Amino acid sequence: MTESMTSQLGPSSGDSPAVEVPADLIVAFGELTEYGFKWGPMEVTRMAEISGSLNLSVKTVAGLRIQIFVSPKGHSLRVFREGKELT
């Protein structure tokens, strides 16, 4: 695969480099956005990195949204909807 067949997923920030996405995955996932991608009725967006914890958002075309937080080592996964943690 050549470089012309890849695309960057979001700008790089701090120590987290942008991800190179192969062209065949771009087709499978739909449309790339500045910080994520749109796929069918949803949009996945990289939100922030705070003290090593990662935060992303999943939003549907109907306006439903969840936020997902992952701890730096991946041992904790927390999901929120409308500011309340889902358990």
N, C-alpha and C positions, 0 to 999 in steps of 0.2 A: 504494500500500500504506500502510495506517495504522500508527501505533505499536502499536496493540493487536494487530496481526498479526505482531509481531516479538517475539523473546525474546533476552535477553542470554546469551552463551556465556561463563560464568565471571565471577567478580568481577574488577574491574580491579586491577592491582597496579603501583605505581610509574608509569612513563611508558607502560605498555602498557594502553590502554583496553580494556574489555570489548567484544566484537564483537556487533553487532546481527545476528541471524539471522532471515531471512524465514520466515514460517510454512510455506510450501511446502517449504523445505529441512528444516525440523524434521521434517515428515512423511517426507521421503525418507531422512533420516538416523536416524530412530527416536527414541530417548529422549535428551534432554539430561541431562548430569550436572553436578555443581558445576564441574568443570574440563574438560569435554569432552563426549563423546557415546557412546552405545552404538548399534551398528549391526550387526544380524544377530548373528553369533557373536563379535563383538569389541567392545572398549571402547578408545577413543582418549582419552588424558588429557594435558593440559598439565601438565608437572611443575615446571619451574623456568626462570628466566632468570638466567644467571651471566655477568657481564661482557659482556652483549649476546648471548651464545650462548643459543639456545633448546633446550629438552629436552622431548621428548614420549615417551609410552609407548603401545604398542599391545599389548593383552592379549587372548588368546582365551578362550573359555569353557572350553577344555581346560587352561588354565593356562599356555600358552606366552606368552612376553613378549619384546618387543624394546624397546630405548630408542634414540631417534634424537636426535642432536645436530646443530644447524645453526649455522654460524658467523654472526657479526653481519651480514656482507655477503652471506651465502648462497653463498659460494665453496667451502665445505667441508661435507660431509654425512657423519657418522659413525654407524654402526649397531652396537649392542651386544646380545648375547644371553648371559645368565648371566655377566655381567661381562667377557666377552671380545669384542673388536672383530671384526666380520665384515669380511672383505676380499674 
